[in-house]
Amino acid sequence: MQQRLATTAAVRPALNLFERYLTLWVALCIVAGIGLGHVAPLPFHILGAATVAQVNLPVAALIWLMIVPMLLKIDLAALRGVGAHWRGMIATVGVNWLVKPFSMALLAWLFIGGLFRPLLPADQIDSYIAGLILLAAAPCTAMVFVWSNLLDGEPNFTLSQVALNDSIMVVAFAPIVGLLLGLSSISVPWDTLLLSVGLYIVIPVIVAQAWRRALLGRGGPAALARTQAWLGPLSLLALLLTLMLLFGLQGEEIVRQPAVIGLLAVPILVQVYFNAGLAYWLNRRLGTEWCVAGPSALIGASNFFELAVATAIALFGFQSGAALATVVGVLVEVPVMLSVVRIVRASRGWYEAGARRHAARPA
């Protein structure tokens, strides 16, 4: 138990320099990628063409550098503690897997397929919708620890919930994506989708858990913390290099349609606030403690954008609208989630008054 508590404490980081200004770094990489793509397009096209079995090798390497350090923070043994905060678990799992992917698909159909259709390239509408679906089909993993820490959230709940979501994601991501893409009349390349699940979910989870166990066995929580400390910047650097590569290939399209990014951000922002508010309200109705409800709202709202970017590139290619839509999710992630943190903090009095009232009601 002491080792578990020490390990839990080790994954409660503050927002570091890279994370605090992630939106700025992403914006700079977008500009740099577009500029370099115009000045020297050949290297980008060579990297984009380095594909084996529909997997782009440079992107696969970069995605692994993004995902494995994040999964290293997850202790799947925490699944033993999911019952300790069962009300929060019910609310979060319900929003993550029964509401969020479907609400995002509905918003994509409404905004991208309907209201904004005349303002977007006609040949990319379905691809944009697919990217938004991919973005919402898996809940966030490592960054949730940062948001929870900023709220002084219950660390054991956060750890258990993320471990549970990662376990569900292994079996639920592909069926949900396939269903929603099919309902959107978008062809589903099942072989590529299943390959992406294996390559970017199953194998990284196994590698990260084996590495985590080896680190804890050799040097305890201190060795794990040291490894995470030097891997963290490497993970974000891999994300930024991926974005530069993507925008180096998409630069001409973006220059022609600069408003596309703003239009794609609209359904993403709506779904974040809707799902965060729904999870928060459900926890209040269930009488859950605020220190659990806060992380629940944040987990319900945030997305595993690294997986979304990788899958969009694998399924639809670098220059697809799907890849661009997932990158817009990266662009808005930090500012919008920080705003959710502020809202949840400011509403604590309102929340606790209602939670006490609902908890006091007879069953």
C-alpha positions as CSV (number, residue, x, y, z in Angstrom):
1,M,0.0,0.0,0.0
2,Q,2.8,2.4,0.8
3,Q,4.4,1.8,-2.6
4,R,1.0,2.4,-4.3
5,L,0.6,5.7,-2.5
6,A,4.1,6.8,-3.3
7,T,3.6,5.8,-7.0
8,T,0.3,7.7,-7.1
9,A,2.0,10.8,-5.7
10,A,4.6,10.5,-8.3
11,V,2.0,10.9,-11.1
12,R,0.5,14.1,-9.7
13,P,2.6,16.7,-11.7
14,A,2.2,20.4,-12.0
15,L,1.7,21.9,-15.4
16,N,5.3,22.2,-16.7
17,L,6.5,24.8,-19.2
18,F,5.8,22.7,-22.3
19,E,2.3,21.8,-21.1
20,R,1.4,25.3,-19.9
21,Y,2.2,26.8,-23.4
22,L,1.2,23.7,-25.5
23,T,-1.2,25.8,-27.5
24,L,1.5,28.3,-28.4
25,W,4.0,25.5,-29.4
26,V,1.3,23.9,-31.5
27,A,0.5,27.2,-33.2
28,L,4.2,27.8,-33.9
29,C,4.6,24.3,-35.3
30,I,1.6,24.9,-37.6
31,V,3.2,28.1,-38.9
32,A,6.6,26.4,-39.2
33,G,5.2,23.3,-40.9
34,I,3.2,25.4,-43.4
35,G,6.3,27.6,-44.2
36,L,8.7,24.7,-44.6
37,G,6.2,22.8,-46.7
38,H,6.1,25.7,-49.1
39,V,9.9,26.3,-49.1
40,A,11.1,22.7,-49.2
41,P,8.2,20.3,-49.9
42,L,10.3,17.4,-51.1
43,P,11.4,16.1,-47.7
44,F,7.9,16.2,-46.4
45,H,6.6,14.2,-49.3
46,I,9.4,11.6,-48.9
47,L,8.5,11.2,-45.2
48,G,4.8,11.0,-46.0
49,A,5.5,8.3,-48.6
50,A,7.5,6.1,-46.1
51,T,4.7,3.6,-45.6
52,V,4.6,-0.1,-45.0
53,A,1.2,-2.0,-44.8
54,Q,-0.6,1.4,-44.6
55,V,1.5,2.5,-41.6
56,N,3.7,5.5,-42.0
57,L,7.0,4.6,-40.4
58,P,8.1,8.1,-39.2
59,V,4.7,8.8,-37.7
60,A,4.6,5.3,-36.1
61,A,7.9,6.1,-34.4
62,L,6.8,9.5,-33.3
63,I,3.4,8.3,-32.0
64,W,5.2,5.6,-29.9
65,L,7.4,8.3,-28.4
66,M,4.2,10.2,-27.5
67,I,2.0,7.4,-26.2
68,V,4.4,5.0,-24.3
69,P,5.6,7.7,-21.9
70,M,2.0,8.6,-21.1
71,L,0.9,5.0,-20.6
72,L,3.9,4.5,-18.3
73,K,2.1,6.7,-15.8
74,I,-0.9,4.3,-15.7
75,D,-0.9,1.6,-13.0
76,L,-3.4,-1.1,-14.3
77,A,-3.2,-2.7,-10.8
78,A,-5.3,0.3,-9.8
79,L,-8.3,-1.5,-11.3
80,R,-8.6,-3.3,-8.0
81,G,-9.7,0.0,-6.5
82,V,-12.5,1.0,-9.0
83,G,-15.2,0.2,-6.4
84,A,-14.0,2.7,-3.9
85,H,-15.5,5.6,-5.8
86,W,-18.2,3.7,-7.7
87,R,-20.5,6.7,-8.2
88,G,-17.8,8.7,-9.9
89,M,-16.9,5.6,-12.0
90,I,-20.4,5.2,-13.2
91,A,-20.8,8.8,-14.2
92,T,-17.4,8.9,-16.0
93,V,-17.7,5.6,-17.8
94,G,-21.2,6.5,-18.9
95,V,-20.1,9.9,-20.3
96,N,-16.9,8.6,-21.9
97,W,-18.3,5.6,-23.7
98,L,-22.1,6.0,-24.0
99,V,-22.3,9.8,-24.6
100,K,-19.1,11.5,-25.8
101,P,-18.5,9.6,-29.1
102,F,-22.1,9.8,-30.1
103,S,-22.6,13.4,-29.1
104,M,-19.5,14.4,-31.1
105,A,-20.8,12.5,-34.1
106,L,-24.1,14.4,-33.7
107,L,-22.3,17.7,-33.4
108,A,-20.1,16.9,-36.5
109,W,-23.2,16.1,-38.5
110,L,-24.9,19.3,-37.3
111,F,-22.0,21.7,-37.8
112,I,-19.7,20.2,-40.4
113,G,-22.3,18.3,-42.4
114,G,-24.9,21.0,-42.1
115,L,-24.4,24.5,-40.9
116,F,-20.8,24.9,-42.0
117,R,-21.0,22.8,-45.2
118,P,-21.1,25.8,-47.6
119,L,-18.0,27.2,-46.0
120,L,-15.8,24.1,-46.2
121,P,-14.2,22.2,-49.1
122,A,-16.9,19.9,-50.4
123,D,-14.5,16.9,-50.9
124,Q,-13.3,17.0,-47.3
125,I,-16.7,17.1,-45.4
126,D,-16.8,13.4,-44.7
127,S,-13.1,13.3,-43.8
128,Y,-13.6,16.2,-41.3
129,I,-16.5,14.3,-39.7
130,A,-14.4,11.2,-39.4
131,G,-11.6,13.1,-37.7
132,L,-14.0,14.5,-35.1
133,I,-15.4,11.1,-34.4
134,L,-11.9,9.7,-33.9
135,L,-11.1,12.5,-31.6
136,A,-14.0,11.7,-29.2
137,A,-13.8,7.9,-29.4
138,A,-11.2,7.5,-26.7
139,P,-10.8,9.4,-23.4
140,C,-7.7,11.2,-22.4
141,T,-5.0,9.4,-20.4
142,A,-1.9,11.1,-19.0
143,M,-2.9,14.8,-19.2
144,V,-5.8,14.0,-16.9
145,F,-3.3,13.6,-14.1
146,V,-2.3,17.3,-14.7
147,W,-5.9,18.5,-14.7
148,S,-6.8,16.5,-11.6
149,N,-3.7,17.9,-9.8
150,L,-4.8,21.5,-10.6
151,L,-8.1,20.7,-9.0
152,D,-6.6,18.9,-6.0
153,G,-8.7,16.0,-7.1
154,E,-8.7,12.5,-5.5
155,P,-5.6,10.9,-7.0
156,N,-6.6,7.3,-6.4
157,F,-9.9,7.9,-8.3
158,T,-8.1,9.5,-11.2
159,L,-5.6,6.6,-11.4
160,S,-8.3,4.0,-11.2
161,Q,-10.5,5.7,-13.7
162,V,-7.7,6.1,-16.2
163,A,-6.7,2.5,-15.8
164,L,-10.3,1.4,-16.3
165,N,-10.6,3.6,-19.4
166,D,-7.4,2.2,-20.9
167,S,-8.7,-1.3,-20.4
168,I,-12.1,-0.5,-22.0
169,M,-10.3,1.3,-24.9
170,V,-8.5,-1.9,-26.0
171,V,-11.8,-3.5,-26.9
172,A,-14.3,-0.6,-27.4
173,F,-12.3,1.9,-29.6
174,A,-12.5,0.1,-32.9
175,P,-16.2,-1.0,-32.7
176,I,-17.3,2.5,-31.7
177,V,-15.3,4.1,-34.5
178,G,-16.5,1.6,-37.0
179,L,-20.2,2.1,-36.0
180,L,-20.1,5.9,-36.1
181,L,-18.1,6.0,-39.4
182,G,-20.6,3.6,-40.8
183,L,-23.6,5.7,-39.7
184,S,-21.8,8.6,-41.3
185,S,-21.7,6.7,-44.6
186,I,-17.9,6.7,-44.4
187,S,-16.1,3.6,-45.7
188,V,-14.5,1.7,-42.8
189,P,-11.2,0.1,-43.7
190,W,-11.4,-2.5,-40.9
191,D,-8.0,-4.0,-41.5
192,T,-6.3,-0.6,-41.1
193,L,-8.5,0.3,-38.1
194,L,-7.7,-3.0,-36.3
195,L,-4.0,-2.6,-37.1
196,S,-4.1,0.9,-35.6
197,V,-5.7,-0.4,-32.4
198,G,-3.0,-3.1,-32.1
199,L,-0.2,-0.7,-33.0
200,Y,-1.2,2.3,-31.0
201,I,-3.2,0.9,-28.1
202,V,-2.6,-2.8,-27.4
203,I,1.2,-3.0,-28.0
204,P,2.0,0.3,-26.3
205,V,0.0,-0.7,-23.2
206,I,1.8,-4.0,-22.9
207,V,5.2,-2.3,-23.4
208,A,4.5,0.5,-21.0
209,Q,3.2,-1.9,-18.3
210,A,6.2,-4.2,-18.7
211,W,8.6,-1.2,-18.5
212,R,6.8,0.2,-15.5
213,R,7.0,-3.1,-13.6
214,A,10.7,-3.4,-14.4
215,L,11.4,0.2,-13.2
216,L,9.5,-0.3,-10.0
217,G,11.2,-3.7,-9.4
218,R,14.7,-2.3,-9.9
219,G,14.5,1.2,-8.3
220,G,11.0,1.7,-6.9
221,P,8.9,4.8,-7.4
222,A,12.0,7.0,-7.6
223,A,13.3,5.2,-10.7
224,L,9.9,5.5,-12.3
225,A,9.7,9.2,-11.6
226,R,13.2,9.8,-13.0
227,T,12.3,7.9,-16.2
228,Q,9.1,9.9,-16.6
229,A,10.9,13.2,-16.0
230,W,13.2,12.7,-19.0
231,L,10.6,11.1,-21.2
232,G,8.0,13.8,-20.7
233,P,9.7,16.5,-22.9
234,L,10.6,13.8,-25.4
235,S,6.9,12.9,-25.7
236,L,5.8,16.5,-26.4
237,L,8.7,17.0,-28.8
238,A,7.4,14.0,-30.8
239,L,3.9,15.5,-30.8
240,L,5.3,18.8,-32.2
241,L,7.4,17.1,-34.9
242,T,4.3,15.1,-36.0
243,L,2.4,18.3,-36.3
244,M,5.1,20.0,-38.3
245,L,5.1,17.0,-40.7
246,L,1.4,17.0,-41.0
247,F,1.1,20.7,-41.7
248,G,4.1,20.6,-44.0
249,L,2.0,18.3,-46.2
250,Q,-1.3,20.2,-45.6
251,G,0.0,23.8,-45.9
252,E,-1.4,24.6,-49.3
253,E,-4.9,23.5,-48.4
254,I,-4.8,25.5,-45.1
255,V,-3.5,28.6,-46.8
256,R,-6.5,28.4,-49.2
257,Q,-9.0,27.8,-46.4
258,P,-7.7,29.5,-43.2
259,A,-11.2,29.6,-41.6
260,V,-11.4,25.8,-41.6
261,I,-9.5,25.5,-38.3
262,G,-11.9,27.9,-36.6
263,L,-14.9,26.1,-38.0
264,L,-13.6,22.7,-36.9
265,A,-13.0,24.0,-33.4
266,V,-16.7,24.8,-32.9
267,P,-18.0,21.3,-32.4
268,I,-14.9,20.3,-30.4
269,L,-15.5,23.2,-27.9
270,V,-19.3,22.4,-27.7
271,Q,-18.6,18.7,-26.9
272,V,-16.0,19.5,-24.3
273,Y,-18.2,21.8,-22.3
274,F,-21.3,19.6,-22.8
275,N,-19.6,16.4,-21.6
276,A,-17.8,18.1,-18.7
277,G,-21.0,19.6,-17.6
278,L,-22.9,16.4,-17.9
279,A,-20.3,14.4,-15.9
280,Y,-20.2,17.1,-13.2
281,W,-24.0,17.2,-13.0
282,L,-24.3,13.4,-12.8
283,N,-21.8,13.2,-10.0
284,R,-23.7,16.0,-8.1
285,R,-27.0,14.0,-8.5
286,L,-25.3,10.9,-7.2
287,G,-23.9,12.7,-4.2
288,T,-20.3,12.2,-5.2
289,E,-17.5,14.1,-3.3
290,W,-16.3,17.2,-5.2
291,C,-12.7,15.9,-5.2
292,V,-14.0,13.0,-7.3
293,A,-16.5,14.9,-9.4
294,G,-13.9,17.4,-10.6
295,P,-11.6,14.8,-12.2
296,S,-14.6,12.9,-13.5
297,A,-15.7,16.0,-15.4
298,L,-12.3,16.5,-16.8
299,I,-11.9,12.9,-17.8
300,G,-15.4,13.0,-19.4
301,A,-14.4,16.1,-21.5
302,S,-10.8,15.5,-22.6
303,N,-9.7,13.4,-25.6
304,F,-6.8,11.0,-26.3
305,F,-5.7,13.2,-29.2
306,E,-2.4,11.4,-29.7
307,L,-4.3,8.2,-30.6
308,A,-6.8,10.2,-32.7
309,V,-4.0,11.8,-34.8
310,A,-2.2,8.5,-35.3
311,T,-5.4,6.7,-36.4
312,A,-6.6,9.5,-38.6
313,I,-3.2,9.4,-40.5
314,A,-3.3,5.6,-40.8
315,L,-6.9,5.5,-42.0
316,F,-7.1,8.6,-44.2
317,G,-3.6,9.9,-44.8
318,F,-1.5,12.9,-43.9
319,Q,-3.3,15.3,-46.2
320,S,-6.8,14.3,-45.2
321,G,-9.4,16.4,-43.5
322,A,-9.6,13.8,-40.7
323,A,-5.9,14.4,-39.8
324,L,-6.5,18.1,-39.8
325,A,-9.6,17.8,-37.5
326,T,-7.7,15.8,-34.9
327,V,-4.9,18.4,-34.9
328,V,-7.4,21.1,-34.2
329,G,-8.3,19.1,-31.1
330,V,-4.6,19.4,-30.0
331,L,-4.7,23.1,-30.7
332,V,-7.6,23.8,-28.3
333,E,-6.9,21.1,-25.7
334,V,-4.9,23.2,-23.1
335,P,-6.9,26.5,-23.1
336,V,-10.3,24.8,-23.1
337,M,-9.3,22.3,-20.3
338,L,-7.8,25.0,-18.2
339,S,-11.1,26.9,-18.5
340,V,-13.0,23.8,-17.3
341,V,-10.7,23.6,-14.3
342,R,-11.5,27.2,-13.5
343,I,-15.3,26.6,-13.8
344,V,-15.2,23.5,-11.6
345,R,-13.1,25.3,-9.0
346,A,-15.4,28.3,-9.0
347,S,-18.6,26.2,-8.7
348,R,-17.4,24.1,-5.7
349,G,-19.8,25.7,-3.2
350,W,-22.8,25.2,-5.5
351,Y,-21.7,21.6,-6.2
352,E,-21.2,20.6,-2.6
353,A,-24.5,22.0,-1.4
354,G,-26.4,20.0,-4.1
355,A,-24.3,16.8,-3.5
356,R,-25.1,16.9,0.2
357,R,-28.8,17.4,-0.5
358,H,-28.9,14.5,-3.0
359,A,-26.8,12.2,-0.8
360,A,-29.1,12.8,2.2
361,R,-32.2,11.7,0.3
362,P,-33.5,8.2,1.3
363,A,-33.0,5.5,-1.3
